[in-house]
Amino acid sequence: MDVTALRSFAEVCRRGSISSAAQALGYTQSALSRQISSLEKHLSASLLCRHARGVRATPAGAALLEHATEILAQFDRAEREVAAVARYGTAAARIRVGAVPSASAALLPEALAVFSAERPAVRVEFDEDVSPHLLPRLLDGELDVAVLSDYPPGLPAHEVLRATHLLDDELLCALPLGHRLADPAAGALDLAELADETWVEDYAGSASALATACARAGFTPRLGTQCGGWLGKQAFVAAGFGILLAPSLLLPALRPDLSVRRLREPPHRSVYAVLRQTHAAPSHAAAGFVDALTRTDTVRSRARPTPGTTPDPEPPTPPAS
């Protein structure tokens, strides 16, 4: 089977248009159509059908696409390893880890320290993104491991994904230092006390989780500034444009001009390490990094108590940084 034609077919499916795929790949539309036709002839099956807005995969095409994603990812890895051998005389092992931004504050550096001590020859590359964007990249083979949260609530189930629960992350409230409720010595807040506040949010999933938590407290949050990222969110809160819910994982990276308050009956999110379970087992390096994640101090300190044991005491109220 022609790998070039297979890659073109996958791009057509991703874009839903032969012309858009041809432009993205640098082919003429007729040249790309010939590639698809050669695949159909080779497989004796129709792979695409037209509709009002473009094309979509037929049932046979959908079956091919599932395998094409895996085949192309493995082919790309093979090219990289061959290139490494040609250049360095040995294969340079590498894994790609995508993670939600809050994981970078402590969890990922700790995991890298554990992993690198055991596998110093493996290069680890990190990329930050939100959970809804990480899963498709993992399924496409662009990432080897994804560290994500069920934020918005509910981790999507997929037969080729294998999730390892790492920890449950308490959400805290961050306020500007001059806020009337900014004194951390006052103890935990009821979320209902924040019913009249304006909230700063970054993306729809986070806003959905906030709305769910506030609904349990009996009010609908008023969303103000929308900003795409934690640095921006913190800056707007510090400047007095609202308040935000912050994962406790993010505490080491919060700005010093914010005050952090715990909440009574706080909302939580769960954090997972996810591998793509293909027909072949995940790489030893990728599985090893997930194992390193489970052995970090951050994960161990938040481990769920086993039956018959006494849970760790509640952590102290975070002081104003």
C-alpha positions as CSV (number, residue, x, y, z in Angstrom):
1,M,0.0,0.0,0.0
2,D,1.3,3.4,-1.0
3,V,2.1,5.4,2.2
4,T,1.9,8.7,0.4
5,A,-1.6,7.9,-0.8
6,L,-2.5,6.7,2.7
7,R,-1.4,10.0,4.1
8,S,-3.4,11.9,1.6
9,F,-6.5,9.8,2.4
10,A,-6.1,10.6,6.1
11,E,-5.7,14.3,5.4
12,V,-8.9,14.3,3.2
13,C,-10.8,12.6,6.0
14,R,-9.5,15.1,8.5
15,R,-10.5,18.1,6.4
16,G,-13.6,16.7,4.8
17,S,-12.5,18.1,1.5
18,I,-10.3,16.9,-1.4
19,S,-9.5,20.5,-2.5
20,S,-8.5,21.6,1.1
21,A,-6.4,18.5,1.6
22,A,-4.7,19.0,-1.8
23,Q,-3.8,22.6,-0.9
24,A,-2.5,21.6,2.5
25,L,-0.3,18.8,1.0
26,G,0.9,20.8,-2.0
27,Y,-0.8,18.6,-4.6
28,T,-3.2,19.5,-7.4
29,Q,-6.7,18.3,-6.8
30,S,-6.5,15.9,-9.7
31,A,-3.2,14.4,-8.4
32,L,-4.7,13.8,-5.0
33,S,-7.9,12.3,-6.5
34,R,-5.6,9.8,-8.4
35,Q,-3.9,8.8,-5.2
36,I,-7.3,8.1,-3.6
37,S,-8.4,6.1,-6.7
38,S,-5.2,4.0,-6.5
39,L,-6.0,3.1,-2.9
40,E,-9.6,2.2,-3.8
41,K,-8.4,0.1,-6.7
42,H,-5.8,-1.7,-4.5
43,L,-8.4,-2.4,-1.8
44,S,-11.4,-3.0,-4.1
45,A,-13.5,-0.7,-2.0
46,S,-15.0,2.8,-2.2
47,L,-13.4,4.9,0.5
48,L,-15.1,8.3,0.2
49,C,-18.6,9.5,-0.6
50,R,-19.6,13.1,-1.4
51,H,-22.1,15.2,0.4
52,A,-23.3,18.8,0.3
53,R,-20.2,20.2,2.2
54,G,-17.5,17.9,0.8
55,V,-16.6,14.3,1.4
56,R,-16.7,11.8,4.2
57,A,-15.4,8.3,4.7
58,T,-17.5,5.3,3.7
59,P,-17.7,2.4,6.2
60,A,-14.8,0.9,4.4
61,G,-13.0,4.2,4.5
62,A,-13.6,4.5,8.2
63,A,-12.1,1.1,8.8
64,L,-9.0,2.1,6.8
65,L,-8.7,5.4,8.6
66,E,-8.5,3.7,12.0
67,H,-5.5,1.7,10.8
68,A,-4.0,4.5,8.7
69,T,-3.6,6.7,11.8
70,E,-1.6,4.0,13.5
71,I,0.4,3.1,10.4
72,L,1.4,6.6,9.6
73,A,2.4,7.3,13.2
74,Q,4.7,4.2,13.2
75,F,6.0,5.1,9.7
76,D,6.9,8.6,11.0
77,R,8.7,7.1,14.1
78,A,10.6,4.7,11.8
79,E,11.8,7.6,9.6
80,R,13.0,9.6,12.7
81,E,14.8,6.6,14.1
82,V,16.5,5.8,10.8
83,A,17.5,9.5,10.5
84,A,19.0,9.4,14.0
85,V,21.0,6.2,13.2
86,A,22.3,7.8,10.0
87,R,23.3,11.0,11.8
88,Y,24.5,9.7,15.2
89,G,25.2,6.0,14.6
90,T,22.5,5.0,17.1
91,A,18.8,5.5,17.5
92,A,17.9,8.5,19.7
93,A,15.0,7.4,21.8
94,R,12.3,10.0,22.3
95,I,8.9,10.3,23.7
96,R,6.4,13.2,23.4
97,V,4.3,14.1,26.4
98,G,1.3,16.5,26.2
99,A,-0.1,17.9,29.4
100,V,-2.5,20.4,30.8
101,P,-0.7,23.5,31.9
102,S,-1.1,23.0,35.6
103,A,0.8,19.7,35.4
104,S,3.9,21.6,34.5
105,A,4.0,23.4,37.9
106,A,5.3,20.4,39.8
107,L,4.1,17.0,38.5
108,L,6.0,16.9,35.2
109,P,9.3,18.1,36.5
110,E,9.1,15.5,39.3
111,A,8.3,12.8,36.9
112,L,11.1,13.8,34.6
113,A,13.6,13.6,37.5
114,V,12.4,10.1,38.3
115,F,12.3,9.0,34.6
116,S,15.7,10.5,33.7
117,A,17.5,8.8,36.6
118,E,16.4,5.4,35.2
119,R,16.4,6.2,31.4
120,P,19.0,8.9,30.9
121,A,19.3,8.2,27.1
122,V,15.6,8.9,26.4
123,R,14.8,12.4,25.4
124,V,11.4,13.7,26.6
125,E,9.6,16.5,24.8
126,F,6.7,18.4,26.5
127,D,3.8,20.3,25.0
128,E,1.0,22.1,26.9
129,D,-2.6,22.1,25.8
130,V,-6.1,21.7,27.2
131,S,-7.6,18.3,27.6
132,P,-10.1,18.4,24.7
133,H,-7.1,19.1,22.4
134,L,-4.7,16.5,23.8
135,L,-6.9,13.5,23.2
136,P,-7.1,13.8,19.4
137,R,-3.4,14.4,19.2
138,L,-2.8,11.3,21.3
139,L,-5.1,9.3,19.0
140,D,-3.4,10.6,15.9
141,G,0.0,9.4,17.2
142,E,1.3,13.0,17.6
143,L,1.8,12.3,21.3
144,D,3.0,9.2,23.2
145,V,1.6,10.2,26.6
146,A,-1.1,12.7,27.6
147,V,-1.5,14.1,31.1
148,L,-5.0,15.5,31.3
149,S,-7.9,16.1,33.5
150,D,-11.6,15.4,33.4
151,Y,-12.2,19.1,33.1
152,P,-14.8,19.5,31.7
153,P,-16.2,16.7,33.9
154,G,-16.0,13.2,32.4
155,L,-13.0,11.6,30.7
156,P,-14.2,10.5,27.2
157,A,-14.0,6.7,26.8
158,H,-12.2,5.3,23.8
159,E,-11.3,1.7,23.2
160,V,-7.7,2.4,22.2
161,L,-7.0,4.6,25.3
162,R,-5.6,3.4,28.5
163,A,-5.9,5.8,31.4
164,T,-4.1,5.7,34.7
165,H,-5.6,7.7,37.5
166,L,-2.9,9.9,39.1
167,L,-4.6,12.1,41.6
168,D,-7.7,14.1,42.6
169,D,-7.0,17.8,42.4
170,E,-8.8,20.2,44.7
171,L,-9.9,23.5,43.2
172,L,-9.0,26.7,45.1
173,C,-10.2,30.3,44.8
174,A,-7.7,32.9,43.8
175,L,-8.5,36.6,44.4
176,P,-6.6,39.9,44.1
177,L,-4.9,40.9,47.3
178,G,-7.2,43.9,47.9
179,H,-10.4,41.8,47.6
180,R,-12.7,41.9,50.6
181,L,-12.4,38.1,51.0
182,A,-8.7,37.9,50.3
183,D,-7.5,37.2,53.9
184,P,-6.5,33.5,54.0
185,A,-6.4,33.5,57.8
186,A,-10.2,33.7,57.7
187,G,-10.5,30.0,56.9
188,A,-12.4,28.3,54.1
189,L,-14.9,30.1,51.9
190,D,-18.4,28.9,51.0
191,L,-18.7,29.0,47.2
192,A,-22.1,30.7,47.7
193,E,-20.2,33.7,49.2
194,L,-18.9,34.4,45.7
195,A,-22.3,34.5,44.0
196,D,-21.9,38.2,43.2
197,E,-18.4,38.0,41.9
198,T,-17.1,38.2,38.3
199,W,-15.0,35.2,37.1
200,V,-12.1,35.1,34.7
201,E,-12.0,32.0,32.5
202,D,-9.9,30.7,29.6
203,Y,-11.9,28.1,27.6
204,A,-15.3,26.4,27.4
205,G,-14.4,23.3,29.4
206,S,-13.1,25.3,32.3
207,A,-16.2,27.5,32.2
208,S,-18.5,24.5,32.2
209,A,-16.8,23.0,35.3
210,L,-17.1,26.4,37.1
211,A,-20.8,26.6,36.1
212,T,-21.4,23.0,37.5
213,A,-19.7,23.8,40.8
214,C,-21.6,27.1,41.2
215,A,-24.9,25.4,40.3
216,R,-24.4,23.1,43.3
217,A,-23.9,26.2,45.5
218,G,-27.2,27.7,44.1
219,F,-26.1,30.4,41.7
220,T,-24.9,31.0,38.1
221,P,-21.4,32.5,37.8
222,R,-21.0,35.8,36.0
223,L,-18.3,35.3,33.5
224,G,-16.2,38.4,32.7
225,T,-12.8,38.5,31.0
226,Q,-12.0,35.4,28.9
227,C,-8.3,34.8,28.4
228,G,-6.6,31.9,26.8
229,G,-4.0,30.8,29.4
230,W,-3.1,30.6,33.0
231,L,-0.6,33.5,32.9
232,G,-3.2,35.8,31.4
233,K,-6.0,34.7,33.8
234,Q,-3.8,35.4,36.8
235,A,-2.8,38.8,35.4
236,F,-6.4,39.8,35.0
237,V,-7.4,38.6,38.5
238,A,-4.4,40.4,40.0
239,A,-5.5,43.6,38.3
240,G,-8.9,43.3,39.9
241,F,-11.0,42.2,36.9
242,G,-12.4,39.1,38.6
243,I,-11.5,35.9,40.5
244,L,-10.8,32.4,39.4
245,L,-10.8,28.7,40.3
246,A,-7.3,27.4,40.4
247,P,-6.2,23.7,40.6
248,S,-4.1,23.1,43.6
249,L,-1.4,21.6,41.3
250,L,-0.9,25.2,40.1
251,L,0.0,26.5,43.6
252,P,3.7,26.6,43.0
253,A,3.3,28.8,40.0
254,L,0.7,31.2,41.2
255,R,1.6,34.9,41.2
256,P,2.6,36.5,44.5
257,D,0.0,39.3,44.1
258,L,-2.9,36.8,44.4
259,S,-4.5,35.5,47.6
260,V,-5.6,31.8,47.7
261,R,-8.6,30.6,49.7
262,R,-9.8,27.1,50.2
263,L,-13.4,26.3,49.7
264,R,-15.7,24.3,51.9
265,E,-16.9,21.2,50.1
266,P,-14.5,22.2,47.2
267,P,-14.9,21.0,43.7
268,H,-12.3,18.5,42.4
269,R,-11.0,17.3,39.1
270,S,-9.2,14.1,38.5
271,V,-5.9,14.0,36.7
272,Y,-4.9,11.0,34.4
273,A,-1.9,9.8,32.4
274,V,-3.2,8.3,29.1
275,L,-1.5,6.0,26.7
276,R,-2.7,5.0,23.2
277,Q,-3.3,1.3,23.3
278,T,-2.7,0.1,19.7
279,H,-2.4,-3.4,18.3
280,A,1.2,-3.3,19.6
281,A,2.0,-2.5,23.2
282,P,2.9,1.1,24.0
283,S,6.6,1.8,23.9
284,H,8.6,0.8,27.0
285,A,9.7,4.5,27.3
286,A,6.1,5.8,27.2
287,A,4.9,3.2,29.7
288,G,8.0,4.0,31.8
289,F,7.1,7.7,31.9
290,V,3.6,6.9,33.1
291,D,5.1,4.7,35.8
292,A,7.4,7.6,36.8
293,L,4.4,9.9,37.1
294,T,2.7,7.5,39.5
295,R,5.9,7.6,41.7
296,T,6.2,11.4,42.1
297,D,6.0,13.0,45.5
298,T,3.0,15.0,44.3
299,V,1.0,11.9,43.3
300,R,2.1,9.9,46.4
301,S,1.0,12.7,48.8
302,R,-2.5,12.7,47.3
303,A,-3.0,8.9,47.0
304,R,-6.4,7.7,48.0
305,P,-6.3,5.9,51.4
306,T,-6.9,2.2,51.2
307,P,-9.8,0.7,53.2
308,G,-8.9,0.5,56.9
309,T,-6.3,3.3,56.8
310,T,-6.5,6.8,58.1
311,P,-6.5,9.5,55.5
312,D,-3.8,12.2,55.6
313,P,-4.9,15.3,57.5
314,E,-6.3,18.2,55.4
315,P,-3.5,20.4,54.0
316,P,-3.3,23.9,55.6
317,T,-4.9,26.8,54.1
318,P,-2.5,28.2,51.4
319,P,-1.1,31.6,52.6
320,A,-1.2,34.6,50.4
321,S,1.9,34.2,48.3
